[in-house]
């Protein structure tokens, strides 16, 4: 069998190939695809939607801000500012 560079191998396929990693490799390149495969290969992984992924990151930042600003007696103020219930603010602070 002839050895072909991985970048050349990806170039032989179109992005609509049934294997989603071919399309991913065409978008990010063979080297980055190799890193993804090394990190995730053989594992059962949940891949969130883009909206869900970014929303979670924003929520983590928001929750960290709430924790850092919490003074023990400003639950109502934080709930109004972040448009959350007071109960939710307490869950974040205690969480």
MOUR-V619092 format. One record per residue. SS is DSSP state (h for helix, s for strand, l for the rest). PSI is psi in whole degrees, -180 to 180 (none if undefined). Layout:
# MOUR-V619092
ss=SS psi=PSI
ss=SS psi=PSI
This chain:
# MOUR-V619092
ss=l psi=137
ss=l psi=133
ss=l psi=129
ss=l psi=139
ss=l psi=149
ss=h psi=-35
ss=h psi=-39
ss=h psi=-35
ss=h psi=-44
ss=h psi=-36
ss=h psi=-21
ss=l psi=-13
ss=l psi=157
ss=l psi=160
ss=l psi=-16
ss=l psi=15
ss=l psi=144
ss=l psi=-22
ss=l psi=115
ss=h psi=-20
ss=h psi=-21
ss=h psi=-48
ss=h psi=-41
ss=h psi=-44
ss=h psi=-36
ss=h psi=-29
ss=h psi=-43
ss=h psi=-11
ss=l psi=158
ss=h psi=-39
ss=h psi=-45
ss=h psi=-37
ss=h psi=-41
ss=h psi=-41
ss=h psi=-41
ss=h psi=-46
ss=h psi=-38
ss=h psi=-39
ss=h psi=-36
ss=h psi=-12
ss=l psi=129
ss=l psi=-1
ss=l psi=153
ss=l psi=107
ss=l psi=135
ss=l psi=129
ss=l psi=114
ss=l psi=164
ss=l psi=159
ss=h psi=-42
ss=h psi=-45
ss=h psi=-42
ss=h psi=-52
ss=h psi=-37
ss=h psi=-41
ss=h psi=-40
ss=h psi=-44
ss=h psi=-42
ss=h psi=-40
ss=h psi=-42
ss=h psi=-45
ss=h psi=-46
ss=h psi=-39
ss=h psi=-40
ss=h psi=-44
ss=h psi=-46
ss=h psi=-41
ss=h psi=-27
ss=h psi=-10
ss=l psi=129
ss=l psi=0
ss=l psi=-26
ss=l psi=16
ss=l psi=30
ss=h psi=-46
ss=h psi=-45
ss=h psi=-45
ss=h psi=-38
ss=h psi=-39
ss=h psi=-43
ss=h psi=-41
ss=h psi=4
ss=l psi=49
ss=l psi=161
ss=l psi=158
ss=h psi=-37
ss=h psi=-42
ss=h psi=-40
ss=h psi=-44
ss=h psi=-39
ss=h psi=-42
ss=h psi=-47
ss=h psi=-38
ss=h psi=-10
ss=l psi=none
